[in-house]
Every structure is written in C-alpha cells, then in structure tokens.
Amino acid sequence: VDATAANKLDANDDRTFTPTAGTGVTLYANYDLLHYTKVGRLVTITGQVRVENSNGSAGFRISNFPFAHVGNTEGEGHTFGAVRLYSWDVPSAALYVGCFMAPSSSTAYVEYVQDNGATAELPSDSDAYIMFGYTYPTSQ
C-alpha cells in the first residue's frame, strides 16, 4: 500500500454542530449535538439527538446541517441516509425509516417508506431519540 501524502484523504472539516428541529419541535439542550466530517465534496453526519417535545402529526425534520445538499436535475444526486430510532412510535404502515435532503437544501427530512405507496414524513415523538448515519454530496 502506497501511503504517500498524495494518496491520503484529508478531512477538510471535522467538528460538531447544533442542529435545530423544524415544525415547532425542540430538542433537549443537553442532547442536541451532531458530528460531521467533510472530505472533498462528501459530508457525513453522525450522532444522536433527543426530541423534547413533539408537535402532533407534523413531520420530523432536522435543519441547520453545515452544508447544503448538491443541486441536481434528474435525481442523479439524491441520497437516502440511515437512521436508528429509540422509543419512537412509528406508524404501522412503515416498512423502514430514513432521511433525505432536497437538492440545494440543508434540512434533512425523516420519512418512512410504505409498501406500494409514497414515502411519508415521520411524525415527531416526545422523549424519543434519533441517530444519524448519513452521507451526502455538497457543491462546497
């Protein structure tokens, strides 16, 4: 293996950030940090946050990601990230849950996939946890 400097990946940015929940949902102040690593044009988000209060049936989303998702025209840049839920009441129609960002957005929408149906935003849930493992491209 050639370990010369020219062949090594260099993390451009590696730090924590404080996301915000959308649609009137708040996160616990002592459980609201996520981590990101940016290498080139790829950003990886990791970590877990805890929902303090829910807003009923409105979808759960996380804003204030450090970089906007790359724009695209035909879906060639779309990404779907893994999430792990703990103590979350998931709708019975859900096959699995994940997150995505719309092109040129810095907000992650948490959605569930249904059998033979459209995806739907996951309703928020008080005192529940969500863990992220999500990598997406950015133009920055």
C-alpha positions in Angstrom: 0.0 0.0 0.0 1.4 3.4 -1.0 0.9 5.7 1.9 2.4 8.8 0.3 0.8 12.2 1.1 -0.7 12.4 -2.4 -2.7 9.2 -1.8 -4.1 10.1 1.6 -7.6 11.5 2.1 -7.5 14.8 4.0 -10.5 15.6 6.1 -11.3 19.2 5.2 -13.5 19.7 8.2 -14.3 17.6 11.3 -16.5 19.0 14.1 -19.8 19.1 15.9 -22.7 21.3 15.2 -26.1 22.1 16.8 -29.0 21.2 14.6 -32.5 22.5 15.0 -35.7 20.6 14.6 -38.4 22.0 12.3 -42.1 22.4 12.5 -42.3 23.5 16.2 -40.3 20.6 17.6 -37.5 21.3 20.1 -34.5 19.1 21.1 -33.2 18.6 24.6 -30.5 21.2 25.2 -28.1 18.6 26.7 -28.7 16.2 23.8 -28.6 18.3 20.7 -25.2 17.9 19.1 -24.4 16.0 15.9 -21.0 15.5 14.3 -19.9 16.0 10.7 -16.8 15.1 8.7 -16.4 16.7 5.3 -13.9 15.1 2.8 -13.9 16.8 -0.5 -17.5 17.2 -1.6 -18.9 14.5 0.7 -20.3 15.3 4.1 -21.0 12.5 6.7 -23.4 13.3 9.6 -23.3 11.1 12.7 -24.7 11.2 16.2 -27.9 11.1 18.1 -30.3 13.8 19.3 -33.3 13.6 21.7 -36.7 15.1 21.0 -38.0 17.2 23.8 -41.5 17.9 22.6 -43.5 16.8 19.6 -46.0 18.7 17.6 -48.5 16.0 16.9 -48.7 14.7 13.4 -46.3 17.1 11.6 -43.3 15.5 10.1 -39.9 15.4 11.9 -37.0 17.2 10.2 -33.6 18.5 11.2 -32.3 21.8 9.9 -29.1 23.7 10.1 -26.9 21.0 8.6 -23.5 22.5 8.0 -23.5 22.3 4.1 -26.4 22.3 1.6 -27.0 19.2 -0.5 -25.8 19.5 -4.0 -28.4 20.6 -6.6 -29.4 18.1 -9.3 -31.7 17.9 -12.3 -32.8 14.3 -12.7 -32.2 12.7 -9.4 -28.6 11.8 -10.1 -27.5 13.4 -6.8 -30.3 12.1 -4.5 -29.2 10.4 -1.3 -31.1 8.5 1.4 -29.5 8.0 4.9 -29.8 5.6 7.7 -31.5 6.5 11.0 -32.0 4.5 14.1 -35.0 5.3 16.3 -35.3 4.6 20.0 -38.6 4.9 21.9 -40.3 6.3 18.8 -43.9 5.5 18.0 -43.6 4.6 14.3 -46.8 4.4 12.1 -47.9 0.8 11.4 -47.6 1.3 7.6 -43.9 2.0 7.9 -41.5 -0.6 6.3 -38.4 1.3 7.2 -37.3 4.9 8.1 -34.6 7.0 6.7 -33.6 10.6 5.9 -33.0 12.7 2.8 -32.3 16.2 1.8 -33.9 18.0 -1.1 -31.4 19.5 -3.7 -29.8 22.7 -2.5 -31.3 22.3 1.0 -29.6 22.0 4.4 -32.7 20.3 6.1 -33.0 16.6 6.5 -36.5 15.2 6.2 -37.1 12.0 8.2 -39.5 9.8 6.3 -40.9 6.3 6.3 -41.3 4.1 3.3 -44.6 2.3 2.7 -45.4 -0.8 0.7 -46.7 0.2 -2.7 -47.2 3.8 -1.6 -45.5 7.1 -1.4 -43.0 7.9 1.4 -44.4 10.0 4.2 -42.8 12.3 6.8 -42.4 10.5 10.2 -44.4 12.3 12.9 -42.3 13.6 15.8 -42.4 11.9 19.2 -41.6 13.4 22.6 -38.7 11.9 24.6 -37.6 9.8 21.6 -34.1 9.5 20.2 -32.9 9.5 16.6 -29.4 8.5 15.5 -28.0 9.5 12.1 -25.6 7.8 9.7 -25.9 9.9 6.6 -23.5 10.9 3.8 -24.5 13.4 1.1 -22.7 15.4 -1.6 -22.3 19.2 -1.4 -21.1 21.6 -4.0 -18.9 23.5 -1.5 
